[in-house]
Amino acid sequence: MTPMKEDYLKIIFELGGTSKMVSNKQISQSLDIAAGSVTEMVSKLVEDGLATHTPYAGISLTDEGIELAEQLVRKHRLWETFLVDKLDYKLSEVHEDAEQLEHVTSDKLTNSLSDFLGNPTHCPHGGVIPTADGVYQQYSHIMLSELEDGDVAVVDRLADNRDLLTYLDQIDFDLGDKIKVISHAPFEGPITVQLLSEKNGEEQREVSFKASHYVFVIPEADK
């Protein structure tokens, strides 16, 4: 299994490909890879029995693909947690080093690392961390981009993308923020949201159209 294939499995898992179809465009944007390269790798994953693909609908992981993705995500997110909690990395800094570490981490080291960290269930950007047996809480697949004006939600999870995390840090938009959608600018413009917490005094943020597809939320009605 090449590191590139592993990255695809992880991002498909991240985008909800265990229970729904994920588009090639989402994968392309998340990995910052040309659409043609995504199509080629998706075909390889299907040939390996790790994914299924439906033209014009998207890709989802098979049972075998899900099991492998869970193992990879577990290693990656445990290292992210270690780097943030123990070495004071910024959230936007952890992905590259965690990526390197996960590829050389044995199952024994993974389990020891989990025990050392207190067996965390979520990484610093809200992603679930599967147990050694593949158990984890279900996570939100609802994107900020899917909300309508007036909807209220809590930011539950951020996609594992360095540029995204850097951008959200710059506009001071955080995991756990309770938000109300104010407006959607036309022609793929930003989404304006109001922060509904005492610390921000109901300030507003403009979240870019692209970023809004990689911020996952729990609508107030679903909590």
PyRosetta script that sets phi, psi and omega in degrees:
from pyrosetta import init, pose_from_sequence

init()
pose = pose_from_sequence("MTPMKEDYLKIIFELGGTSKMVSNKQISQSLDIAAGSVTEMVSKLVEDGLATHTPYAGISLTDEGIELAEQLVRKHRLWETFLVDKLDYKLSEVHEDAEQLEHVTSDKLTNSLSDFLGNPTHCPHGGVIPTADGVYQQYSHIMLSELEDGDVAVVDRLADNRDLLTYLDQIDFDLGDKIKVISHAPFEGPITVQLLSEKNGEEQREVSFKASHYVFVIPEADK")
pose.set_psi(1, 118.8)
pose.set_omega(1, -179.5)
pose.set_phi(2, -77.8)
pose.set_psi(2, 154.3)
pose.set_omega(2, 176.2)
pose.set_phi(3, -55.4)
pose.set_psi(3, -35.0)
pose.set_omega(3, -179.7)
pose.set_phi(4, -65.5)
pose.set_psi(4, -43.0)
pose.set_omega(4, 177.3)
pose.set_phi(5, -62.2)
pose.set_psi(5, -39.4)
pose.set_omega(5, 178.8)
pose.set_phi(6, -62.2)
pose.set_psi(6, -40.4)
pose.set_omega(6, 179.2)
pose.set_phi(7, -63.2)
pose.set_psi(7, -38.5)
pose.set_omega(7, 178.3)
pose.set_phi(8, -65.5)
pose.set_psi(8, -43.8)
pose.set_omega(8, 179.3)
pose.set_phi(9, -60.4)
pose.set_psi(9, -42.0)
pose.set_omega(9, -179.0)
pose.set_phi(10, -65.9)
pose.set_psi(10, -42.5)
pose.set_omega(10, -177.1)
pose.set_phi(11, -72.2)
pose.set_psi(11, -33.9)
pose.set_omega(11, 176.1)
pose.set_phi(12, -65.4)
pose.set_psi(12, -40.7)
pose.set_omega(12, 174.4)
pose.set_phi(13, -60.4)
pose.set_psi(13, -47.8)
pose.set_omega(13, -178.6)
pose.set_phi(14, -56.5)
pose.set_psi(14, -40.7)
pose.set_omega(14, -175.3)
pose.set_phi(15, -85.7)
pose.set_psi(15, 3.8)
pose.set_omega(15, 174.8)
pose.set_phi(16, 98.1)
pose.set_psi(16, 17.1)
pose.set_omega(16, -176.7)
pose.set_phi(17, -72.1)
pose.set_psi(17, 5.4)
pose.set_omega(17, 173.3)
pose.set_phi(18, -82.3)
pose.set_psi(18, -19.9)
pose.set_omega(18, -175.1)
pose.set_phi(19, -137.4)
pose.set_psi(19, -1.9)
pose.set_omega(19, 178.6)
pose.set_phi(20, -150.1)
pose.set_psi(20, 171.4)
pose.set_omega(20, 177.1)
pose.set_phi(21, -81.5)
pose.set_psi(21, 137.2)
pose.set_omega(21, 176.7)
pose.set_phi(22, -112.7)
pose.set_psi(22, 133.6)
pose.set_omega(22, -176.4)
pose.set_phi(23, -79.5)
pose.set_psi(23, 153.4)
pose.set_omega(23, 175.1)
pose.set_phi(24, -59.4)
pose.set_psi(24, -34.2)
pose.set_omega(24, -179.7)
pose.set_phi(25, -63.5)
pose.set_psi(25, -42.0)
pose.set_omega(25, 178.3)
pose.set_phi(26, -61.2)
pose.set_psi(26, -43.6)
pose.set_omega(26, 179.7)
pose.set_phi(27, -64.3)
pose.set_psi(27, -44.5)
pose.set_omega(27, -179.5)
pose.set_phi(28, -58.8)
pose.set_psi(28, -46.0)
pose.set_omega(28, -179.1)
pose.set_phi(29, -68.4)
pose.set_psi(29, -40.0)
pose.set_omega(29, -176.5)
pose.set_phi(30, -68.2)
pose.set_psi(30, -37.6)
pose.set_omega(30, -178.7)
pose.set_phi(31, -94.5)
pose.set_psi(31, -5.6)
pose.set_omega(31, -177.0)
pose.set_phi(32, 55.5)
pose.set_psi(32, 51.3)
pose.set_omega(32, -177.7)
pose.set_phi(33, -126.4)
pose.set_psi(33, 145.9)
pose.set_omega(33, -179.2)
pose.set_phi(34, -60.0)
pose.set_psi(34, 144.9)
pose.set_omega(34, -177.2)
pose.set_phi(35, -56.9)
pose.set_psi(35, -37.4)
pose.set_omega(35, 179.6)
pose.set_phi(36, -63.1)
pose.set_psi(36, -37.2)
pose.set_omega(36, 178.0)
pose.set_phi(37, -67.4)
pose.set_psi(37, -36.0)
pose.set_omega(37, 178.2)
pose.set_phi(38, -63.9)
pose.set_psi(38, -45.1)
pose.set_omega(38, 180.0)
pose.set_phi(39, -58.4)
pose.set_psi(39, -42.1)
pose.set_omega(39, -179.6)
pose.set_phi(40, -65.1)
pose.set_psi(40, -44.3)
pose.set_omega(40, -178.5)
pose.set_phi(41, -70.7)
pose.set_psi(41, -36.5)
pose.set_omega(41, 176.7)
pose.set_phi(42, -58.7)
pose.set_psi(42, -41.4)
pose.set_omega(42, 178.6)
pose.set_phi(43, -61.4)
pose.set_psi(43, -39.3)
pose.set_omega(43, 179.0)
pose.set_phi(44, -66.8)
pose.set_psi(44, -39.8)
pose.set_omega(44, 179.0)
pose.set_phi(45, -65.1)
pose.set_psi(45, -37.2)
pose.set_omega(45, 177.2)
pose.set_phi(46, -66.4)
pose.set_psi(46, -43.1)
pose.set_omega(46, 178.7)
pose.set_phi(47, -61.2)
pose.set_psi(47, -34.9)
pose.set_omega(47, -179.7)
pose.set_phi(48, -80.0)
pose.set_psi(48, -3.3)
pose.set_omega(48, -179.8)
pose.set_phi(49, 76.7)
pose.set_psi(49, 17.8)
pose.set_omega(49, -177.9)
pose.set_phi(50, -96.6)
pose.set_psi(50, -12.8)
pose.set_omega(50, -177.6)
pose.set_phi(51, -152.7)
pose.set_psi(51, 162.0)
pose.set_omega(51, 172.0)
pose.set_phi(52, -121.7)
pose.set_psi(52, 147.4)
pose.set_omega(52, -177.4)
pose.set_phi(53, -132.7)
pose.set_psi(53, 131.0)
pose.set_omega(53, 175.8)
pose.set_phi(54, -115.7)
pose.set_psi(54, 118.2)
pose.set_omega(54, -178.2)
pose.set_phi(55, -52.4)
pose.set_psi(55, 135.2)
pose.set_omega(55, 178.8)
pose.set_phi(56, 68.0)
pose.set_psi(56, 0.5)
pose.set_omega(56, 178.1)
pose.set_phi(57, -112.0)
pose.set_psi(57, -47.1)
pose.set_omega(57, 177.5)
pose.set_phi(58, 137.5)
pose.set_psi(58, -164.0)
pose.set_omega(58, -175.2)
pose.set_phi(59, -126.2)
pose.set_psi(59, 144.9)
pose.set_omega(59, 173.1)
pose.set_phi(60, -139.5)
pose.set_psi(60, 159.9)
pose.set_omega(60, -176.6)
pose.set_phi(61, -85.7)
pose.set_psi(61, 144.1)
pose.set_omega(61, 171.5)
pose.set_phi(62, -78.3)
pose.set_psi(62, 174.9)
pose.set_omega(62, 177.6)
pose.set_phi(63, -58.1)
pose.set_psi(63, -41.6)
pose.set_omega(63, 178.9)
pose.set_phi(64, -65.3)
pose.set_psi(64, -41.5)
pose.set_omega(64, 178.3)
pose.set_phi(65, -64.7)
pose.set_psi(65, -38.8)
pose.set_omega(65, 178.5)
pose.set_phi(66, -63.6)
pose.set_psi(66, -45.5)
pose.set_omega(66, -179.0)
pose.set_phi(67, -60.9)
pose.set_psi(67, -43.2)
pose.set_omega(67, 179.8)
pose.set_phi(68, -68.6)
pose.set_psi(68, -41.5)
pose.set_omega(68, 178.8)
pose.set_phi(69, -62.3)
pose.set_psi(69, -39.5)
pose.set_omega(69, 179.0)
pose.set_phi(70, -60.6)
pose.set_psi(70, -42.0)
pose.set_omega(70, 179.2)
pose.set_phi(71, -64.3)
pose.set_psi(71, -43.0)
pose.set_omega(71, -179.5)
pose.set_phi(72, -66.9)
pose.set_psi(72, -44.2)
pose.set_omega(72, 179.7)
pose.set_phi(73, -63.5)
pose.set_psi(73, -39.5)
pose.set_omega(73, 178.7)
pose.set_phi(74, -58.0)
pose.set_psi(74, -49.6)
pose.set_omega(74, -179.4)
pose.set_phi(75, -63.0)
pose.set_psi(75, -47.3)
pose.set_omega(75, -176.2)
pose.set_phi(76, -61.4)
pose.set_psi(76, -46.4)
pose.set_omega(76, -173.8)
pose.set_phi(77, -77.3)
pose.set_psi(77, -26.9)
pose.set_omega(77, 172.7)
pose.set_phi(78, -65.9)
pose.set_psi(78, -41.1)
pose.set_omega(78, 177.8)
pose.set_phi(79, -67.0)
pose.set_psi(79, -38.4)
pose.set_omega(79, 176.0)
pose.set_phi(80, -59.5)
pose.set_psi(80, -43.5)
pose.set_omega(80, 179.5)
pose.set_phi(81, -62.8)
pose.set_psi(81, -43.6)
pose.set_omega(81, 178.5)
pose.set_phi(82, -61.1)
pose.set_psi(82, -46.4)
pose.set_omega(82, -176.9)
pose.set_phi(83, -64.2)
pose.set_psi(83, -38.3)
pose.set_omega(83, 179.8)
pose.set_phi(84, -76.5)
pose.set_psi(84, -47.8)
pose.set_omega(84, -173.3)
pose.set_phi(85, -77.2)
pose.set_psi(85, -35.0)
pose.set_omega(85, -173.4)
pose.set_phi(86, -105.3)
pose.set_psi(86, -25.8)
pose.set_omega(86, -176.9)
pose.set_phi(87, -116.9)
pose.set_psi(87, 6.8)
pose.set_omega(87, 173.9)
pose.set_phi(88, 59.8)
pose.set_psi(88, 32.3)
pose.set_omega(88, 171.9)
pose.set_phi(89, -67.4)
pose.set_psi(89, 149.1)
pose.set_omega(89, 168.3)
pose.set_phi(90, -75.4)
pose.set_psi(90, 152.4)
pose.set_omega(90, -177.7)
pose.set_phi(91, -57.7)
pose.set_psi(91, -37.7)
pose.set_omega(91, -178.5)
pose.set_phi(92, -72.5)
pose.set_psi(92, -9.0)
pose.set_omega(92, -175.9)
pose.set_phi(93, -99.5)
pose.set_psi(93, -12.4)
pose.set_omega(93, -165.5)
pose.set_phi(94, -81.8)
pose.set_psi(94, -26.0)
pose.set_omega(94, -167.2)
pose.set_phi(95, -60.0)
pose.set_psi(95, -48.0)
pose.set_omega(95, -173.9)
pose.set_phi(96, -63.3)
pose.set_psi(96, -45.1)
pose.set_omega(96, -179.7)
pose.set_phi(97, -69.9)
pose.set_psi(97, -39.0)
pose.set_omega(97, 176.9)
pose.set_phi(98, -62.5)
pose.set_psi(98, -35.4)
pose.set_omega(98, 178.2)
pose.set_phi(99, -62.1)
pose.set_psi(99, -43.6)
pose.set_omega(99, 179.6)
pose.set_phi(100, -66.9)
pose.set_psi(100, -43.2)
pose.set_omega(100, -175.6)
pose.set_phi(101, -68.3)
pose.set_psi(101, -37.9)
pose.set_omega(101, -175.8)
pose.set_phi(102, -62.8)
pose.set_psi(102, -31.4)
pose.set_omega(102, -175.7)
pose.set_phi(103, -73.9)
pose.set_psi(103, -14.3)
pose.set_omega(103, -179.6)
pose.set_phi(104, -119.1)
pose.set_psi(104, 20.9)
pose.set_omega(104, -175.9)
pose.set_phi(105, -104.8)
pose.set_psi(105, 121.4)
pose.set_omega(105, 178.5)
pose.set_phi(106, -77.2)
pose.set_psi(106, 166.2)
pose.set_omega(106, 177.0)
pose.set_phi(107, -61.8)
pose.set_psi(107, -38.4)
pose.set_omega(107, 179.5)
pose.set_phi(108, -62.0)
pose.set_psi(108, -46.2)
pose.set_omega(108, 179.3)
pose.set_phi(109, -65.0)
pose.set_psi(109, -39.0)
pose.set_omega(109, 178.6)
pose.set_phi(110, -58.1)
pose.set_psi(110, -47.7)
pose.set_omega(110, -178.7)
pose.set_phi(111, -66.6)
pose.set_psi(111, -38.3)
pose.set_omega(111, 178.0)
pose.set_phi(112, -66.2)
pose.set_psi(112, -39.7)
pose.set_omega(112, 178.4)
pose.set_phi(113, -63.8)
pose.set_psi(113, -42.1)
pose.set_omega(113, 178.5)
pose.set_phi(114, -61.4)
pose.set_psi(114, -45.5)
pose.set_omega(114, 178.8)
pose.set_phi(115, -61.3)
pose.set_psi(115, -42.6)
pose.set_omega(115, -179.8)
pose.set_phi(116, -60.8)
pose.set_psi(116, -36.0)
pose.set_omega(116, -178.1)
pose.set_phi(117, -87.0)
pose.set_psi(117, 0.1)
pose.set_omega(117, -179.1)
pose.set_phi(118, 84.3)
pose.set_psi(118, 24.3)
pose.set_omega(118, 178.8)
pose.set_phi(119, 51.6)
pose.set_psi(119, 61.0)
pose.set_omega(119, -178.9)
pose.set_phi(120, -64.3)
pose.set_psi(120, 150.2)
pose.set_omega(120, 179.9)
pose.set_phi(121, -100.5)
pose.set_psi(121, -15.2)
pose.set_omega(121, -179.8)
pose.set_phi(122, -140.2)
pose.set_psi(122, 147.7)
pose.set_omega(122, 177.1)
pose.set_phi(123, -86.0)
pose.set_psi(123, 175.2)
pose.set_omega(123, -175.1)
pose.set_phi(124, -62.0)
pose.set_psi(124, -22.6)
pose.set_omega(124, 177.5)
pose.set_phi(125, -102.1)
pose.set_psi(125, 18.7)
pose.set_omega(125, 171.4)
pose.set_phi(126, 92.5)
pose.set_psi(126, -3.6)
pose.set_omega(126, -179.8)
pose.set_phi(127, -72.7)
pose.set_psi(127, 144.9)
pose.set_omega(127, -179.6)
pose.set_phi(128, -70.7)
pose.set_psi(128, 148.0)
pose.set_omega(128, 174.8)
pose.set_phi(129, -114.1)
pose.set_psi(129, 107.8)
pose.set_omega(129, 179.1)
pose.set_phi(130, -62.5)
pose.set_psi(130, 149.4)
pose.set_omega(130, 172.7)
pose.set_phi(131, -75.2)
pose.set_psi(131, 175.1)
pose.set_omega(131, 178.1)
pose.set_phi(132, -60.4)
pose.set_psi(132, -24.5)
pose.set_omega(132, 179.4)
pose.set_phi(133, -94.1)
pose.set_psi(133, 7.0)
pose.set_omega(133, 177.6)
pose.set_phi(134, 79.5)
pose.set_psi(134, 24.1)
pose.set_omega(134, 179.4)
pose.set_phi(135, -98.0)
pose.set_psi(135, 134.2)
pose.set_omega(135, 176.7)
pose.set_phi(136, -162.4)
pose.set_psi(136, 159.4)
pose.set_omega(136, 178.6)
pose.set_phi(137, -70.5)
pose.set_psi(137, 149.1)
pose.set_omega(137, 173.4)
pose.set_phi(138, -67.4)
pose.set_psi(138, 147.5)
pose.set_omega(138, -175.6)
pose.set_phi(139, -125.0)
pose.set_psi(139, 158.4)
pose.set_omega(139, -175.5)
pose.set_phi(140, -70.5)
pose.set_psi(140, 137.2)
pose.set_omega(140, 173.9)
pose.set_phi(141, -111.4)
pose.set_psi(141, 5.9)
pose.set_omega(141, -177.7)
pose.set_phi(142, -83.7)
pose.set_psi(142, 122.6)
pose.set_omega(142, -177.1)
pose.set_phi(143, -90.4)
pose.set_psi(143, 151.4)
pose.set_omega(143, 175.2)
pose.set_phi(144, -54.6)
pose.set_psi(144, -36.0)
pose.set_omega(144, -178.9)
pose.set_phi(145, -62.5)
pose.set_psi(145, -20.1)
pose.set_omega(145, -177.9)
pose.set_phi(146, -86.4)
pose.set_psi(146, -13.6)
pose.set_omega(146, -179.0)
pose.set_phi(147, -73.7)
pose.set_psi(147, 153.8)
pose.set_omega(147, 178.4)
pose.set_phi(148, -105.3)
pose.set_psi(148, 163.6)
pose.set_omega(148, 178.3)
pose.set_phi(149, -55.6)
pose.set_psi(149, 132.4)
pose.set_omega(149, 179.9)
pose.set_phi(150, 95.1)
pose.set_psi(150, -15.6)
pose.set_omega(150, 179.4)
pose.set_phi(151, -68.4)
pose.set_psi(151, 144.5)
pose.set_omega(151, 176.8)
pose.set_phi(152, -115.9)
pose.set_psi(152, 137.3)
pose.set_omega(152, -177.2)
pose.set_phi(153, -155.2)
pose.set_psi(153, 168.9)
pose.set_omega(153, 174.5)
pose.set_phi(154, -114.7)
pose.set_psi(154, 135.4)
pose.set_omega(154, 177.7)
pose.set_phi(155, -70.4)
pose.set_psi(155, 113.3)
pose.set_omega(155, -171.8)
pose.set_phi(156, -99.9)
pose.set_psi(156, -29.7)
pose.set_omega(156, -171.5)
pose.set_phi(157, -160.8)
pose.set_psi(157, 145.3)
pose.set_omega(157, 177.2)
pose.set_phi(158, -120.1)
pose.set_psi(158, 135.0)
pose.set_omega(158, 178.9)
pose.set_phi(159, -60.4)
pose.set_psi(159, 148.5)
pose.set_omega(159, -176.6)
pose.set_phi(160, -81.7)
pose.set_psi(160, 78.0)
pose.set_omega(160, -177.1)
pose.set_phi(161, -137.1)
pose.set_psi(161, 121.5)
pose.set_omega(161, -173.3)
pose.set_phi(162, -60.2)
pose.set_psi(162, -45.3)
pose.set_omega(162, -179.3)
pose.set_phi(163, -62.6)
pose.set_psi(163, -40.4)
pose.set_omega(163, 178.3)
pose.set_phi(164, -61.2)
pose.set_psi(164, -49.6)
pose.set_omega(164, -176.8)
pose.set_phi(165, -64.6)
pose.set_psi(165, -36.3)
pose.set_omega(165, 176.4)
pose.set_phi(166, -65.4)
pose.set_psi(166, -44.5)
pose.set_omega(166, 179.8)
pose.set_phi(167, -61.6)
pose.set_psi(167, -47.0)
pose.set_omega(167, -178.6)
pose.set_phi(168, -65.9)
pose.set_psi(168, -33.6)
pose.set_omega(168, 175.9)
pose.set_phi(169, -65.0)
pose.set_psi(169, -38.7)
pose.set_omega(169, -178.9)
pose.set_phi(170, -66.7)
pose.set_psi(170, -34.3)
pose.set_omega(170, 180.0)
pose.set_phi(171, -95.7)
pose.set_psi(171, 6.1)
pose.set_omega(171, 177.3)
pose.set_phi(172, 57.2)
pose.set_psi(172, 54.8)
pose.set_omega(172, 178.2)
pose.set_phi(173, -120.2)
pose.set_psi(173, 117.3)
pose.set_omega(173, -163.9)
pose.set_phi(174, -121.3)
pose.set_psi(174, 158.3)
pose.set_omega(174, 169.5)
pose.set_phi(175, -58.3)
pose.set_psi(175, 135.3)
pose.set_omega(175, 178.9)
pose.set_phi(176, 90.7)
pose.set_psi(176, -9.1)
pose.set_omega(176, 178.0)
pose.set_phi(177, -63.2)
pose.set_psi(177, 135.5)
pose.set_omega(177, 171.4)
pose.set_phi(178, -93.4)
pose.set_psi(178, 128.2)
pose.set_omega(178, -171.7)
pose.set_phi(179, -130.3)
pose.set_psi(179, 156.8)
pose.set_omega(179, 170.7)
pose.set_phi(180, -125.5)
pose.set_psi(180, 128.8)
pose.set_omega(180, 180.0)
pose.set_phi(181, -76.2)
pose.set_psi(181, 124.8)
pose.set_omega(181, -179.0)
pose.set_phi(182, -95.2)
pose.set_psi(182, -47.5)
pose.set_omega(182, -177.6)
pose.set_phi(183, -162.2)
pose.set_psi(183, 157.2)
pose.set_omega(183, 172.8)
pose.set_phi(184, -113.3)
pose.set_psi(184, 118.4)
pose.set_omega(184, 177.4)
pose.set_phi(185, -71.2)
pose.set_psi(185, 143.9)
pose.set_omega(185, -179.4)
pose.set_phi(186, -70.1)
pose.set_psi(186, 168.4)
pose.set_omega(186, 177.2)
pose.set_phi(187, 54.7)
pose.set_psi(187, 48.4)
pose.set_omega(187, 177.1)
pose.set_phi(188, 58.4)
pose.set_psi(188, 37.4)
pose.set_omega(188, 175.0)
pose.set_phi(189, -81.6)
pose.set_psi(189, -179.5)
pose.set_omega(189, -175.8)
pose.set_phi(190, -70.2)
pose.set_psi(190, 159.6)
pose.set_omega(190, 173.3)
pose.set_phi(191, -99.8)
pose.set_psi(191, 126.1)
pose.set_omega(191, 178.1)
pose.set_phi(192, -92.7)
pose.set_psi(192, 126.6)
pose.set_omega(192, 179.3)
pose.set_phi(193, -126.0)
pose.set_psi(193, 151.7)
pose.set_omega(193, 175.9)
pose.set_phi(194, -104.1)
pose.set_psi(194, 133.1)
pose.set_omega(194, 178.6)
pose.set_phi(195, -86.8)
pose.set_psi(195, 120.7)
pose.set_omega(195, -173.7)
pose.set_phi(196, -102.0)
pose.set_psi(196, 60.1)
pose.set_omega(196, 176.3)
pose.set_phi(197, -138.5)
pose.set_psi(197, 156.0)
pose.set_omega(197, -175.6)
pose.set_phi(198, -63.2)
pose.set_psi(198, -35.5)
pose.set_omega(198, -174.9)
pose.set_phi(199, -65.8)
pose.set_psi(199, -29.3)
pose.set_omega(199, -178.3)
pose.set_phi(200, -97.3)
pose.set_psi(200, -7.3)
pose.set_omega(200, -179.5)
pose.set_phi(201, 60.8)
pose.set_psi(201, 38.1)
pose.set_omega(201, 179.4)
pose.set_phi(202, 57.5)
pose.set_psi(202, 42.6)
pose.set_omega(202, 175.5)
pose.set_phi(203, -70.4)
pose.set_psi(203, 164.0)
pose.set_omega(203, 178.0)
pose.set_phi(204, -113.3)
pose.set_psi(204, 152.1)
pose.set_omega(204, 175.1)
pose.set_phi(205, -131.6)
pose.set_psi(205, 147.0)
pose.set_omega(205, 172.3)
pose.set_phi(206, -107.3)
pose.set_psi(206, 115.6)
pose.set_omega(206, -178.6)
pose.set_phi(207, -103.2)
pose.set_psi(207, 126.0)
pose.set_omega(207, -175.9)
pose.set_phi(208, -60.0)
pose.set_psi(208, 155.2)
pose.set_omega(208, -179.2)
pose.set_phi(209, -57.6)
pose.set_psi(209, -45.1)
pose.set_omega(209, -179.3)
pose.set_phi(210, -63.9)
pose.set_psi(210, -47.1)
pose.set_omega(210, -178.4)
pose.set_phi(211, -62.4)
pose.set_psi(211, -32.6)
pose.set_omega(211, -177.2)
pose.set_phi(212, -63.8)
pose.set_psi(212, -17.4)
pose.set_omega(212, 178.3)
pose.set_phi(213, -84.4)
pose.set_psi(213, -5.1)
pose.set_omega(213, -177.4)
pose.set_phi(214, -127.2)
pose.set_psi(214, 17.7)
pose.set_omega(214, 170.6)
pose.set_phi(215, -112.1)
pose.set_psi(215, 117.4)
pose.set_omega(215, -175.8)
pose.set_phi(216, -102.6)
pose.set_psi(216, 137.4)
pose.set_omega(216, -171.3)
pose.set_phi(217, -130.3)
pose.set_psi(217, 160.0)
pose.set_omega(217, 170.7)
pose.set_phi(218, -112.1)
pose.set_psi(218, 109.8)
pose.set_omega(218, 178.3)
pose.set_phi(219, -59.5)
pose.set_psi(219, 148.3)
pose.set_omega(219, -176.1)
pose.set_phi(220, -56.0)
pose.set_psi(220, -37.7)
pose.set_omega(220, -179.0)
pose.set_phi(221, -65.7)
pose.set_psi(221, -21.9)
pose.set_omega(221, -176.7)
pose.set_phi(222, -92.4)
pose.set_psi(222, -8.1)
pose.set_omega(222, -174.5)
pose.set_phi(223, -78.5)
pose.dump_pdb("model.pdb")
